Amino acid sequence: MTTAQKSQAQLIFLILAALFIASLVTSNLIFQKFFYWYPWDIEIFDVKLFEISVGLLPYPITFLITDLLSEIYGRKKANQVVVAGIFASLFSLAIIYVSQKAPATSWSKVNNDTFSLVFGAAPLAVLASMLAYLFAQFIDIRIYHYWKNLTKGKHLWLRNNFSTFSSQFIDTLTVLILLCNFEIIEWSKFWGLLISGVLFKMLIAALDTPLLYLFVYFFRKKFDLATGEELTEI
C-alpha cells in the first residue's frame, strides 16, 4: 500500500467511525418518539405491528458500518469503533445528567419540565441501549468473521445478513427487557415492540446488503484488495 492509499484509508476509517458514533448517540437521544413505519393497521399483543421508536432509524447504520469495517479493516478495528461508541454513550449520559441539574432561566424557551420530559429518561435509556448494544455489536462482529472464515471470504450477503439478523434480535430483546424493567416502557407493549422492531431491523438489513456490496467493491478496487483480504497497515 502506498503512502497516499494509507492516508486515504485512515481518513475513511475516521469518517466511518464518526458516522457510527453519531448514529449510536442520536438513537439514544430520540428514542421516546414512536411512529408507524408502514400504513397497515395490524395489531399484535396490543401494539400496532409497525409501531417503532424513531431511535431505530439511525441504529441499523451502525451494523452496516461494523460489517463494512469488519470486511475491509478487520475484526480488531471494528471492535475499536464499538468501544469508542461505548465511551461516547457514557459521555453523552454525563452531559445529559449535568444539564438536568442546571436550572433553566426564566426566559429559556426550554424550561426544566420540558427538558426533563424529553431527556429525563435518556440516562436510563443510554444505559439500557449501551448494554444491549455492547452484546449485539460484539456478537455481530464475531458471527460476521465466523462466516467469513467459513466461506473463505466468499458469499458476502450470507455473513452480512446472518450476523445482522442475529445481533439485531439480541439487541432488540435486551434493550426492551431493560427499558421495561426501568419502567420506561410498559410490559404490555413488550411483545408487540419486539416483533415490530425485529421485523423493521431485518428488513433494513436485507435492504442494506446491496449497499455493502457496493462499498466493499469500491474499497477493494481503490486499495487493490483481493476477496477476503483486509487492510492491516493502518
N, C-alpha and C positions, 0 to 999 in steps of 0.2 A: 504493500500500500504506500502511495506517495504521501509526502507531507501535506499536500493540498487535500487529498482524499481523507486523510486522518483528521484534519481540521474540520472538514465538512461533516464527517461522521460524528465528531464531538458536538458540533453545533446542532445537528439534527437530534442527537440524543438529548441535549438540554431542552430543546423545544418540545419533544415528546414527553419528557419528564414534567415540564411546566404544564402542559395540557392535562396530563394525568392528575397532578396535584390540584389544579384549578377545578377540574371536573369533580374530584372527590370532595373537596371542601365545599363547593357550591351545592352539591347534592345534600350535604348535611344541613345547610342553612335554609333551604327552601322546602324541606320535606313535609311541612304541615299543610300545604295546599294539595288538595286532591282533585282529579279531573277524570272525565270519561275519554279514553283513548280510541274508542270505536262506538258509533251510534247504535249499537244493538242493545235493546232493553232486556237483558237477560240477568236474572238474579240467581246467585248461588250462595247458600249459607248467609242470607240476609244482606248480602253485598252485591252490588251490580258487578257482573263478571269483568267488565272492562274499566273498573274504577281503581285508579292507582295514584300514588303520590307523584308530584312533579319532580321530586327528588330522584326518581328513577330515570328521568330523561338524560342527564349527563352521565349517569353511572355506567351504562354499557360501554361508553367511550373508554373507560379505564381498562376494561377487559380486552378491548380491541388493541389498546396501546401495549398492554403487558404481553399479549400474544405476539405483536409485532416486535417488541423488544426481545422476547424470548427467541424468536425466529432469527433475527438479524444480529443482535448484540449478545445473546446467550443468557443462560439462567442467572448468572451472578449479577449482571447489570439489571435484569428485570427485578430481582429481589431487592437491589439497592433502591430502586424507584419506589417499591412498595414500602420499604422502611422510611423513606423520605416522606411518603404520604401519611404515615402514622405520626411523624413529628409535626407535619403541617396541620393535621387534625387536632393534635393536642394544643398546638399554639393558637389555633382559632378558638378552641374551647376556652383557653385562658383569657383571650381578648374579650370574648362574649361575657365571661364571668365578671371581669373588671368593669366592662361597660354597663352591666346591670347594676352594679353597686354605685356608679357615678350618678348623682341626682340630676334630673333634667331641669333646665332653666324654665322660667315662666313663659318665655316666648318661643321655646323649642317646638317645632312642628310635630316632633315625635316625643310624646311625654313618657313618663315612666311606665304607665299602664300599657300603652300601645307597644312600647319596646318589649315589655315582658310577655305580652300576648304573642308577639311574633317570634321572639328569640328565647322566651322563658324555658321552653323545653329543649332548646338547642344543645346545652351541655350534656344532658342525658342522651339525646339523640346521637350526638357525636360519639359519645362513649359506646352506645349500643352499635352504631354503624361501624365504628372503628374495630370493635371486637369481631363483628361479623365479617367485615372486610378483611381483617387480618387472616382469619381462617380461609375465606374464599379465595383471596388472591394467591396465597402460597399454595393452596390446593390446585388452583388454575395453572400456575407455573409448573408444578410437579407433574400434573397429568399431561400437560402440553409436551413436556420433554420426554415423558414416558412413551407417548405415542410417536414422537419424532424419532426417538431411538429405535422403537419397534418397527417403524416403517422405513427406517434408514433415510429420513429426510423427505420422503415422498408423501403424497396424499395430504396436502396442507389443509384441505377442507375437513378432513377427519379429525385431526388433532385440534383444530380451531373450535369446531362445534362440540366435540366430546368434552374438552376441557372447560369451555364456557358454560355449557348446559349444566355440568356437574357443580361447578363453583357458584354459578348464579342461583341454583336451587339452595345450596348450603347457605349462601349469603342472605337470601330472602327469608328462609326459615329461621335462621339465627337472629336476624335483626327484628323480626316480628315477635319472636318469643321474648326478647329483651324489652322491646317497646311496650308489649302487653304487661310484662312484669313490673315495669316502671309506671304503669297506668297512664301512659301517653295515648295508647290506643286500647279500645275495649276488646276484651277477649272474644266477644260475639262476632267481631269482624275478622278474626284471625284467619279462618279457613278461606273466606272469600278473597281477602287481600293476598293470601299466599298463592292461591291458584291464579288470580289476576296478574300478580307480579311475575310469577314464573312464566306464564304464557307470554307476557309482554317481553321479558328478557330473552326467551327462546326465539321469539320472532325477530328481535333485533339482532341476536347472534347469527341467525341464518342470513339476515339481510346484509350483515357486515362482512360476510365471507368473500364476496367479490371485491370489496374494498381492501381486504387483507391481501388477496391475490395481487391486486394492482400495486399496492405499496411494496410488497415483497419483490415483485418483478422489477419495480423501479430501483430498489436498493441493490438487488443482485446485479443489475445492469450497470448501475452507477459505480459500484465498488468491486466489480468483477468477481462476484461470489458464485461458487458452484452450488448446486442443490444441496441443502442441508448445512452448508458452510456458514460460519459465524464470524463477525468482526471481533477479533481478540486483541487488537493492538491499541485500543483506546482506553 
